[in-house]
Amino acid sequence: MSGPLIRPAAPRDVQTIAALVVASWRAAYRGLVDDRVLDDLSVAERTVRWRARLGATETSTTVAEIGGAVVGVCSTSAPSPDDDATPGVAELSVLYVRPDRWREGIGRALLRQALDDLSTRGWRTVTSWVLAANEPALAFYRDLGFEPDGAEGIHARSGRAIVRVRISLGVCR
């Protein structure tokens, strides 16, 4: 594989993105989040959310495409919506890859593109919230240079503990 095509998300992608996110949640978080939460996820509800997200000026969303099919999505918010965010801090809000395409480098390609874009636009730091029990995700971020910054919280939908990771741009491995 030569790598996915990374392109801006378009309105025509919203339902595919919504389905991809729901499938990713169900695969990645089974055993970490109550089954009821995962089973209640709605592609229709997520489609409405994604339609609004793509229209928001503070977000930037890209998709990874292979053979004409969307296989991953990445979205950033700039500036970060966190109450304690200082100037120059953006947030990686969404990074999901279709479960049947995990471990092919798609997430890494999406993240690198997002970090390059944020750096080009003058953002100096990027944060992301991760379920504290999601060891594969934490390892993924650590491998790319992200480190926990000490912030913790509770994920609203799942009620599970989350931790914030952070990277200074120019450090991505």
DAURZI-V143446 format. One record per backbone hydrogen bond with DSSP energy under -1.0 kcal/mol. NH is the residue of the N-H (numbers start at 1). CO is the residue of the C=O. If there is no record, write none. Layout:
BEGIN
NH|CO  NH|CO
END
This chain:
BEGIN
5|65  7|63  9|61  13|10  14|11  17|13  18|14  19|15  20|16  21|17  22|18  23|19  24|20  25|21  26|22  27|23  28|24  29|25  32|29  33|29  38|34  39|35  40|36  41|38  46|42  47|43  48|44  49|45  50|46  51|47  52|48  53|49  54|50  56|53  60|76  62|74  63|7  64|72  65|5  66|69  69|66  71|64  72|64  73|96  74|62  75|94  76|60  77|91  78|58  80|89  85|82  89|86  90|125  91|77  92|127  93|75  94|75  96|73  98|71  101|98  102|99  109|105  110|106  111|107  112|108  113|109  114|110  115|111  116|112  117|113  118|114  119|115  120|116  121|117  122|119  123|118  124|88  125|88  126|167  127|90  128|165  130|163  132|161  134|131  135|133  138|134  139|135  140|136  141|137  142|138  143|139  145|142  146|141  147|166  149|164  153|162  155|160  159|155  162|153  163|130  164|151  165|128  166|147  167|126  169|124  171|168  173|144
END
